[in-house]
Amino acid sequence: MPAADSLTTAPDREELSARYSGLLDVLRGAAASADTAGELPEEVFAALRASGVLGAAVAEEYGGLGGDAVLTNRLIELVAAADPSMAIILFQHYAVSARIGEWGTDAQRARYLPLLAGGEWIAASAWSESGAGADKRNLATKATRVEGGWRLDGAKTFTTGAGLAQVYLVLAQSAEPSGKQSTYGSDGQTFFLVEAANPGLVADTGMDLVGMRASATGFVELHACEVEDSAVLGPLGEATSIIAGVRESGATLGAVSTGIAESAYRLALAHAERRGLAGQQAVRYRLVDLAARVEAARALVERAGRRDSAEPGITTLHSKLIASTTSEEVCQEALRLLGSAGFLRSHPLNKLAQDARAVGLMGPTNDLCRELVSARWTA
């Protein structure tokens, strides 16, 4: 696929919405049926690949848009307003693309970035696992030295895009931890780029989720999964430095939550107009309050993307906390405004409310965000 037009200066939401209107229409049209089926139809991925959106976080020299966190956050928000499940897949794709761009070797960039930018490949993160805790300090997935590379053994849970991705960013314990304290992860952990074609990697999308049902969130099992030394991303045993850099990048799950909140507000507004309630002062005021809360969350997400605060990493964590909490509250208030109409299982607001709750549980979870922010007070 040829390189898309550069978007190094991020257009505003309205321009992006117009530019990618075809993709957003496809997402909106498929969202309800995809949620019921628990998977996204192929036409969604065809539209995604054709749009050029997948290359937003990839440098232009590799066929991407060369965008920063402002652009990716805005795109994630727009996609989330159409289909939150697709937004989560896209967020993880951007995160891995950016990590390869930042920490990858020349060979890794040349191998993966053109494929990720052009839409031929989708990337996913495989960090979480049962019993490790949200802070990833007790990994059971081990990386053992073998001749010419490494053998990975373990199992990952809640991997978004499992079974869809062609490359996974896998976090594994490559050496015994020294006991050095870290709020997220521990020393002796390493990131590996593992391709889906590796016979030692098996993806299973069997999780029956309450929210984000079409996000292909599932398990990734690694059984004697052998990779070469060239699969190591970043410094050996220093994954925590890469993890810390993710927060500093300004990319935030708060963008997903803001898109959900915007969609919930729009549904409430449409209901009020359709039922002739917009003329009632009490209803108008409630709608104004919803709109104001969405704008406040969006402003913090924008600030995180700009990275213009004294502590960009803290702003990113704040944006996730505020936006995810706001989206849950906006969904609930919108449902109250709908009254009995919102009690129907099929109403899209109920799906949005479940999706909104899911974001708060995604890593770093909201409680871990609070821990990461408060850690500086006890250091």
C-alpha positions as CSV (number, residue, x, y, z in Angstrom):
1,M,0.0,0.0,0.0
2,P,1.4,3.4,-0.9
3,A,2.2,5.9,1.9
4,A,-0.8,7.9,3.1
5,D,-0.8,11.7,3.2
6,S,1.2,13.0,6.1
7,L,-0.7,14.0,9.2
8,T,2.2,15.2,11.3
9,T,0.2,18.2,12.3
10,A,-2.9,16.7,13.8
11,P,-6.1,17.9,12.2
12,D,-9.0,18.7,14.5
13,R,-11.7,16.2,15.3
14,E,-14.1,17.6,12.6
15,E,-11.6,17.3,9.9
16,L,-10.6,13.8,10.9
17,S,-14.2,12.8,11.1
18,A,-14.8,14.0,7.5
19,R,-11.6,12.4,6.3
20,Y,-12.4,9.0,7.7
21,S,-16.2,9.2,7.4
22,G,-16.3,6.0,5.3
23,L,-14.5,4.0,7.9
24,L,-16.6,5.4,10.8
25,D,-19.8,4.6,8.9
26,V,-18.7,1.0,8.4
27,L,-17.9,0.7,12.2
28,R,-21.2,2.2,13.3
29,G,-23.1,-0.1,10.9
30,A,-21.3,-3.3,12.2
31,A,-21.0,-2.4,16.0
32,A,-24.3,-3.9,17.2
33,S,-24.0,-7.2,15.3
34,A,-20.3,-7.5,16.1
35,D,-21.1,-7.2,19.8
36,T,-23.7,-9.9,19.6
37,A,-21.4,-12.2,17.7
38,G,-18.4,-11.3,19.8
39,E,-16.2,-10.7,16.8
40,L,-15.7,-8.0,14.1
41,P,-16.7,-8.9,10.5
42,E,-14.1,-8.9,7.8
43,E,-15.5,-5.8,6.1
44,V,-14.5,-3.8,9.2
45,F,-10.9,-4.8,8.8
46,A,-11.0,-4.3,5.1
47,A,-12.2,-0.7,5.7
48,L,-9.6,-0.2,8.4
49,R,-6.8,-1.4,6.2
50,A,-7.9,0.7,3.3
51,S,-8.3,3.9,5.4
52,G,-4.6,4.3,6.3
53,V,-5.5,4.8,9.9
54,L,-3.4,1.9,11.0
55,G,-0.2,3.8,10.1
56,A,-0.9,6.9,12.3
57,A,1.8,6.1,14.8
58,V,4.4,5.0,12.3
59,A,7.0,7.4,10.8
60,E,6.5,8.5,7.2
61,E,9.7,6.8,6.0
62,Y,8.1,3.5,6.8
63,G,4.8,4.4,5.0
64,G,2.9,5.8,8.0
65,L,1.3,9.1,8.8
66,G,4.1,10.2,11.2
67,G,1.6,11.3,13.8
68,D,2.1,12.0,17.5
69,A,-0.1,11.2,20.5
70,V,-2.4,14.1,19.7
71,L,-3.3,12.5,16.4
72,T,-3.6,9.0,17.7
73,N,-5.7,10.1,20.7
74,R,-8.1,11.9,18.4
75,L,-8.4,9.0,16.0
76,I,-9.0,6.6,18.9
77,E,-11.7,8.8,20.3
78,L,-13.5,9.0,16.9
79,V,-13.3,5.3,16.4
80,A,-14.4,4.6,20.0
81,A,-17.5,6.8,19.4
82,A,-18.4,4.5,16.5
83,D,-17.2,1.1,18.0
84,P,-15.3,0.9,21.3
85,S,-14.1,-2.6,20.6
86,M,-12.3,-1.5,17.4
87,A,-10.8,1.4,19.3
88,I,-9.2,-0.9,21.8
89,I,-7.7,-3.0,19.1
90,L,-6.4,0.1,17.4
91,F,-5.0,1.5,20.6
92,Q,-2.9,-1.6,21.1
93,H,-1.8,-1.6,17.5
94,Y,-0.6,2.1,17.9
95,A,1.1,1.2,21.2
96,V,3.2,-1.6,19.7
97,S,3.9,0.4,16.5
98,A,5.2,3.3,18.6
99,R,7.4,1.0,20.8
100,I,9.0,-0.5,17.7
101,G,9.6,2.9,16.3
102,E,11.2,4.1,19.6
103,W,13.1,1.0,20.8
104,G,13.4,-1.2,17.7
105,T,16.6,-2.0,15.9
106,D,17.0,-0.8,12.3
107,A,16.1,-4.4,11.2
108,Q,13.0,-4.6,13.4
109,R,11.8,-1.2,12.1
110,A,12.4,-2.3,8.5
111,R,10.6,-5.7,9.1
112,Y,7.5,-4.6,11.0
113,L,6.7,-0.9,10.5
114,P,5.8,-1.0,6.8
115,L,3.5,-4.0,7.4
116,L,1.9,-2.3,10.4
117,A,1.5,1.0,8.6
118,G,0.1,-0.5,5.5
119,G,-2.5,-2.5,7.3
120,E,-1.2,-5.9,6.2
121,W,-0.4,-6.7,9.8
122,I,-2.0,-5.8,13.2
123,A,0.0,-5.7,16.4
124,A,-1.1,-6.7,19.9
125,S,0.3,-6.5,23.4
126,A,0.6,-9.7,25.5
127,W,1.5,-8.5,29.0
128,S,-1.1,-9.6,31.5
129,E,-1.4,-13.0,33.0
130,S,-3.3,-14.8,35.8
131,G,-1.7,-14.2,39.2
132,A,0.7,-11.5,38.1
133,G,-1.4,-8.7,39.4
134,A,-2.1,-5.5,37.6
135,D,1.4,-4.2,38.3
136,K,3.1,-7.1,36.4
137,R,5.7,-7.7,39.1
138,N,5.2,-11.5,39.4
139,L,5.4,-12.9,35.9
140,A,5.1,-16.6,35.4
141,T,6.0,-16.4,31.7
142,K,9.7,-17.2,31.4
143,A,12.3,-16.5,28.8
144,T,15.1,-19.1,28.9
145,R,18.4,-18.8,26.9
146,V,18.8,-21.4,24.2
147,E,21.3,-21.6,21.4
148,G,20.8,-18.7,19.1
149,G,18.0,-17.1,21.0
150,W,15.3,-17.7,23.6
151,R,12.5,-20.1,24.5
152,L,9.3,-18.6,25.9
153,D,7.0,-20.5,28.1
154,G,3.8,-19.2,29.8
155,A,0.3,-17.9,29.3
156,K,-1.1,-14.5,28.8
157,T,-4.6,-13.4,29.6
158,F,-6.8,-10.4,28.4
159,T,-4.8,-10.0,25.3
160,T,-6.7,-7.6,23.0
161,G,-6.5,-8.7,19.4
162,A,-5.7,-12.3,20.2
163,G,-6.1,-14.3,17.1
164,L,-6.3,-11.2,14.9
165,A,-2.7,-9.9,15.3
166,Q,0.2,-11.0,13.2
167,V,2.8,-9.9,15.8
168,Y,2.6,-9.8,19.6
169,L,4.7,-7.7,22.0
170,V,5.3,-10.3,24.8
171,L,6.5,-9.5,28.3
172,A,8.5,-12.2,30.0
173,Q,10.9,-12.8,32.9
174,S,14.3,-13.3,31.3
175,A,16.3,-13.2,34.6
176,E,15.7,-13.6,38.3
177,P,14.6,-10.3,39.7
178,S,17.1,-8.7,42.1
179,G,14.4,-7.4,44.4
180,K,14.8,-3.8,43.1
181,Q,11.5,-2.1,43.8
182,S,9.3,-0.9,40.9
183,T,5.7,0.3,40.8
184,Y,5.1,-1.5,37.5
185,G,7.0,-4.6,36.5
186,S,10.3,-5.6,37.8
187,D,13.9,-5.8,36.7
188,G,14.9,-8.9,34.8
189,Q,11.9,-8.6,32.4
190,T,12.2,-8.3,28.7
191,F,10.0,-7.6,25.7
192,F,10.0,-9.9,22.7
193,L,8.4,-9.5,19.3
194,V,6.7,-12.9,18.6
195,E,5.0,-13.5,15.2
196,A,1.7,-15.3,15.1
197,A,3.1,-17.8,12.7
198,N,5.5,-19.1,15.4
199,P,4.3,-22.7,16.1
200,G,5.0,-22.1,19.8
201,L,2.4,-19.4,20.1
202,V,-1.3,-20.3,20.3
203,A,-4.0,-17.6,20.5
204,D,-7.5,-18.3,21.9
205,T,-10.4,-15.8,21.8
206,G,-12.7,-17.9,24.0
207,M,-13.2,-15.3,26.7
208,D,-16.9,-14.4,27.0
209,L,-16.6,-10.8,28.0
210,V,-19.3,-8.4,29.4
211,G,-18.0,-5.4,27.6
212,M,-15.7,-4.9,24.5
213,R,-17.1,-8.2,23.2
214,A,-15.8,-7.7,19.7
215,S,-12.2,-6.8,20.7
216,A,-10.9,-10.4,20.3
217,T,-9.6,-10.3,23.9
218,G,-8.4,-13.7,24.9
219,F,-5.5,-15.9,25.8
220,V,-2.0,-16.3,24.3
221,E,-0.2,-19.5,25.2
222,L,3.5,-19.9,24.7
223,H,4.8,-23.5,24.7
224,A,8.5,-23.9,23.9
225,C,8.1,-20.8,21.7
226,E,11.6,-20.2,20.3
227,V,12.6,-16.9,19.0
228,E,16.0,-15.5,17.8
229,D,17.9,-12.8,19.6
230,S,16.6,-10.4,17.0
231,A,13.2,-10.7,18.6
232,V,14.3,-8.8,21.7
233,L,12.8,-5.3,21.8
234,G,14.8,-2.8,23.8
235,P,17.4,-3.4,26.4
236,L,17.6,-7.0,27.8
237,G,16.0,-7.2,31.3
238,E,15.0,-3.5,31.2
239,A,11.3,-3.7,30.1
240,T,10.3,-1.4,33.0
241,S,12.0,1.5,31.2
242,I,9.9,0.9,28.1
243,I,6.8,0.6,30.2
244,A,7.5,3.9,32.0
245,G,8.0,5.5,28.6
246,V,4.5,4.5,27.5
247,R,3.0,6.8,30.0
248,E,5.4,9.6,29.0
249,S,4.2,9.3,25.4
250,G,0.9,10.9,26.0
251,A,-1.1,8.1,24.4
252,T,-4.0,7.3,26.7
253,L,-6.9,4.9,27.1
254,G,-8.8,8.0,28.2
255,A,-9.3,8.7,24.4
256,V,-11.4,5.5,24.3
257,S,-13.5,6.6,27.2
258,T,-14.0,10.0,25.8
259,G,-15.3,8.5,22.6
260,I,-17.7,6.3,24.6
261,A,-18.9,9.3,26.6
262,E,-19.5,11.4,23.4
263,S,-21.5,8.6,21.9
264,A,-23.6,8.2,25.1
265,Y,-24.3,11.9,25.2
266,R,-25.3,11.9,21.5
267,L,-27.8,9.1,22.2
268,A,-29.3,11.0,25.1
269,L,-29.6,14.2,23.1
270,A,-31.2,12.3,20.2
271,H,-33.7,10.7,22.5
272,A,-34.6,14.0,24.1
273,E,-35.2,15.6,20.7
274,R,-37.1,12.7,19.3
275,R,-39.4,12.6,22.4
276,G,-39.9,16.4,22.4
277,L,-38.1,16.7,25.8
278,A,-35.5,19.2,24.7
279,G,-37.9,22.0,25.5
280,Q,-38.0,21.1,29.2
281,Q,-35.5,23.1,31.2
282,A,-34.6,20.2,33.5
283,V,-33.8,18.0,30.5
284,R,-31.8,20.8,28.8
285,Y,-29.7,21.4,31.9
286,R,-29.0,17.7,32.3
287,L,-27.8,17.5,28.7
288,V,-25.6,20.6,29.1
289,D,-24.0,18.9,32.2
290,L,-23.3,15.8,30.2
291,A,-21.8,17.8,27.3
292,A,-19.6,19.8,29.7
293,R,-18.3,16.6,31.3
294,V,-17.4,15.1,28.0
295,E,-15.6,18.3,27.0
296,A,-13.6,18.3,30.3
297,A,-12.5,14.7,29.8
298,R,-11.6,15.5,26.2
299,A,-9.5,18.5,27.2
300,L,-7.4,16.4,29.6
301,V,-6.9,13.8,27.0
302,E,-5.8,16.5,24.6
303,R,-3.4,17.9,27.1
304,A,-1.9,14.4,27.7
305,G,-1.3,14.1,24.0
306,R,0.4,17.5,23.8
307,R,2.8,16.5,26.6
308,D,3.1,20.1,27.6
309,S,2.6,19.7,31.3
310,A,5.5,19.6,33.8
311,E,4.9,15.9,34.3
312,P,3.5,14.3,31.1
313,G,3.3,10.8,32.6
314,I,1.2,12.0,35.5
315,T,-1.1,13.9,33.1
316,T,-1.5,10.7,31.0
317,L,-2.5,8.8,34.1
318,H,-4.9,11.5,35.2
319,S,-6.5,11.5,31.8
320,K,-7.2,7.8,32.0
321,L,-8.7,8.1,35.5
322,I,-10.9,11.1,34.7
323,A,-12.1,10.1,31.2
324,S,-12.9,6.5,32.2
325,T,-14.8,7.6,35.3
326,T,-16.6,10.3,33.3
327,S,-17.7,7.8,30.6
328,E,-19.2,5.5,33.2
329,E,-21.1,8.4,34.8
330,V,-22.2,9.9,31.5
331,C,-23.6,6.5,30.4
332,Q,-25.5,6.0,33.6
333,E,-26.9,9.5,33.6
334,A,-27.9,9.1,30.0
335,L,-29.7,5.8,30.9
336,R,-31.6,7.6,33.7
337,L,-32.6,10.3,31.3
338,L,-34.0,7.7,28.9
339,G,-36.1,6.1,31.6
340,S,-37.9,2.9,30.6
341,A,-36.5,3.2,27.1
342,G,-33.1,2.5,28.4
343,F,-34.2,-0.6,30.1
344,L,-34.4,-2.5,26.9
345,R,-31.5,-4.9,26.5
346,S,-31.1,-4.0,22.9
347,H,-30.6,-0.3,23.5
348,P,-27.1,0.7,22.4
349,L,-26.6,2.7,25.7
350,N,-26.4,-0.6,27.6
351,K,-23.6,-1.8,25.4
352,L,-21.8,1.5,25.9
353,A,-22.2,1.3,29.7
354,Q,-20.5,-2.1,29.7
355,D,-17.8,-0.9,27.4
356,A,-17.2,2.1,29.6
357,R,-16.8,-0.1,32.7
358,A,-14.3,-2.3,30.8
359,V,-11.8,0.6,30.2
360,G,-11.4,1.2,33.9
361,L,-10.3,-2.4,34.3
362,M,-7.7,-2.3,31.5
363,G,-4.0,-1.8,32.2
364,P,-3.0,0.2,33.9
365,T,-6.3,-0.3,35.8
366,N,-7.7,2.7,37.5
367,D,-6.5,1.6,40.9
368,L,-3.0,1.1,39.5
369,C,-3.1,4.5,37.9
370,R,-3.9,5.9,41.4
371,E,-1.0,3.9,42.8
372,L,1.4,5.1,40.2
373,V,0.4,8.7,40.8
374,S,0.6,8.5,44.6
375,A,4.0,6.6,44.5
376,R,5.8,9.9,44.2
377,W,4.4,11.0,47.5
378,T,5.9,8.1,49.3
379,A,9.2,7.9,47.5
